[in-house]
Amino acid sequence: MSQLPPCPKCNSEYTYEDGVQLVCPECGHEWTESEQAEAEAGKVVRDSNGNELQDGDTVTVIKDLKVKGSSSVVKVGTKVKNIRLVDGDHDIDCKVDGIGPMKLKSEFVKKA
């Protein structure tokens, strides 16, 4: 029997193969070996069009975004310069003119 890798989400050692996917019975996470290899190689952040983003890029907002805890809105077409990529749910750390520092999800921007 081959040695299977632990679950990338909960680090459980009780993973099993289900066809081409690996499954964790404790948390229910499913992944393929190629996905795991890609994740270990480094996280690649992509915009809404699939272009790879890097630190220092300029992006454009593609959807009106409400600012949590405020009545202001980041409008469609707002350019954000000099982004920083971070780990977490919101991939981009930036400063939006007229609003201030905030975090954005990469799915709501496109590379300018």
Secondary structure, DSSP 8 states (H G I E B T S, - for coil): -------TTT--S--EEETTEEE-TTT--EEEHHHHHHHHH----B-TTS-B--TT--EEE-S-EE-TTSS-EE-TT-EE-S-EE-SSSS-EEEEETTTEEEEE-GGGEEE-
